[in-house]
Amino acid sequence: GKAVITEGPDYTITTDASNTGWGATTPMGKLQGHWSPTETTWHINAKELRAVELAVRAITKDSVKLHIHCQCDNMTTVAHINKMGGTKSPILNVITKSLWKYCMDKNILLSAAHLPGVDNVQADLLSREIQETSNWMLNKSIFRELQSLWGPMELDLFADRLNHQLPKYVSWKPDPFSQAVDAFQMFWTGATYYAFPPFCLINRVLAKVRRDGTNSL
């Protein structure tokens, strides 16, 4: 599945992981996020490899036919990417398979190289000092009641991969699994939307509802 002769990369990214979360520097900007409860229990090697997958997915949502070069300070991650798997760790193989399947479906070539930790400062900082303070979500039981009263709702307008209430969601920043980024750039018509925005954005949400003439929020 890998090309023998390749041209230079279209994008170069750096990634890192800590027990707090993951971080990446990309041509689209800096990315970071917390771990899910399951990911928190993983070995650091698995977290490092997962950080690469999350970063790649976040920046290639609308892209195909690219060469992405990843720089990482974890040799195990570099080896699993370049060799498309390994022989010792089942979880690392699961993550590698998920990453490469995604890339091959989009005709994306992925390569990796070791970057010494002393040179991977930005990604390391992003993985450790996550500045997000508005990652809240409505109690799931209350959401289910809303869904039974006014559903089925189709799209969660203010969410991320860890707090979305619906399978399809819009993130505030680039996110590996969101349908789009920045709900304010969309027209809120033609579907039934769910919105639980940060409190500081309520005025903007109400203005957007009035401007778009939506009655399905």
N, C-alpha and C positions, 0 to 999 in steps of 0.2 A: 503493500500500500504506500510505500514511501518512494519518492522520486530519487533516482541515482544521481542525477545532475540537477542542481537547483540554482536559481538566481538569488541575489541578495534579498533580505527580508523586506517586506512592506512595512511591518511594524516591529519595533523592539520594545519589550516590556521587561520590567524587573518586578519580582514578587518576593514576598516573605510572609512568614507565619509565626505567631506566638501563641501562648495559651489564652491570650485575650481575644485575638481575632486575626484577620488577614489584611494585607495591604499590597498595593501594586501601583507602580508608576507606568503610565501608558501615554500614547500620543493623544488620547482623548481626555487626559487629565488623571488626577490621583483617585484611586479607588480604595475602599476599605470597608470592613464589616465585621460583625461579631460571628461567633460560631453558634450553630444550633446545639441543643442539648446532646444530641447524638455525636456530633462532630467534636464536642468538648472532650469526650472520652477517648478520642483517637490518639495514637502516638504522634509525635511531632512530625515524623516523616510523612504520615498520611495527611496531616494538616498542611504541610508545605506543598504537597502535590495537589490537594484540593484548592489551595490558593491560586495555583496556576489555572486550574479548570474554571474557577469562578471569574478570574480576570479575563481569560480568553472568551468565555461566553458573553461577558458584559460588553466587550468592545466589538464583537463581530455579529451582533444580533441581526443586522441588515446587510451583512457582507458575505461574499463568496470569493473563492479563487484568490486566496492570500497566502503569503508566507509570513508566519509570526515567529519571531525569535525571542525566546524567554531566557532571561538571566536570573539565576537563583543561587543562593549560597548553600543549598542542600544537595549534596552529591547524589543521594538516593533518588531524589526527584529528577535530577538531570538524566540519570541513567535510565529510569523508567520511561521518561518521555522519548529519549533517543532510541531505546531498544524496544519500545512499544510494549513494555511489561517487564516482569521479573519472575523469579522462581521461588521466592521465599515467603512473601507476604500476600495473603488473599485480599486484604483490604486495599493494598496498593494496586493490585491487579484490577480490582473492581473500579477504582478511580481512573486508572490509566485507560481501561476499556471505554468507560463513559466519555472521557476526554477525547480519545482518538476517534470514537464513533461519531461524535459531534463534528469533529474536524473533517473527517472523511465525507460525511454527508454534505458538507458545505464546500468540499474541495479546498480545504485549508491545510497547508503544510505547516507542521509544528516542529521547531528545532529548539534545542536548549544548550546552554553553556553555563559552566560554574562561574559565579561571581563571588569573590572573597567577601566575607561578612563585613570587613572594614570598609568595603566600597559599596555595600548595599544599604546605605544609611537611610535613604528616604523611604524605601519600602518597609524597612525594619521599624522605623518610627510610626508609619501608618498602621502597622499591625499591632502596635502596643498602645498608642495614644489615640483612641477612637473618640472623636468629638461629638458624635451623635447624641442629642439629648431629647429628641422628639419621637423616638421609636416606640410609640404606644399602640395599643390596640384595644378595641371594645371587648368586654367579656364575651366569650364564645357563646354562652347560653343566651345572653341578651341578643347577640347577633342572630342566633337561630330563630328567636321570637320575631325579630324584624323581618327575617327572610320569610317566615310563615305568614306574616301580615301583608307584606308589600312585594314579596319575591314572585318569581325567581329573579334575583339580581345577577347581572352578567359580568360586571367589571368593577374591581376595587380600585378607586382612583388614587388613593394615598397609602401605599404599602411598600413592602420589600419582601425579599425571599423568606424572611423569618416571621413576619406578622400578617401576611395576607390572609383575608377571610374567604376569598374566592379563588378558584384555580387561575383565573386571568386577572392580572393586576397591572397598575401603572406605578412606577417608582419615581422618587424625587431625583435620584441620581442614577447613573448607569448601574444596572442590576443584571445579574446573569440570567434571570428567568422571567423578567417582566415583559409585558407586551409592548410597552412604550415608556418613554421618559418624559416627565413633567406634564401632568394632567392639564395644566393651564394652557398648553399649546394645542389641546384637542377641542373639538366641538362636542359639547355634552348633550347630544341629541341622537335619536335613533336607537337607543337601548335604555335599559334600566340600570343605573349606576349606583354604587354604594360609595359613600364618602365619609371617612372619619379622619379629617385633616388635623394637623397640629393646631392647637388653639390660636396661635398667632396668625394663622392663615384663614380664619373663619370669615373675616371681612372680605377677603379676596374671593373666597368661595361663593359667598352670597352675591357679590357683584358679578361673578362669572355666570351664576344661575340666571340672574336677571338679564344679562347681556345675551346669553345663548337662548333664552326662552325655554329652558328645559323644565319639564314637570315630572321627570322620571328619576329623581335623585333621592 
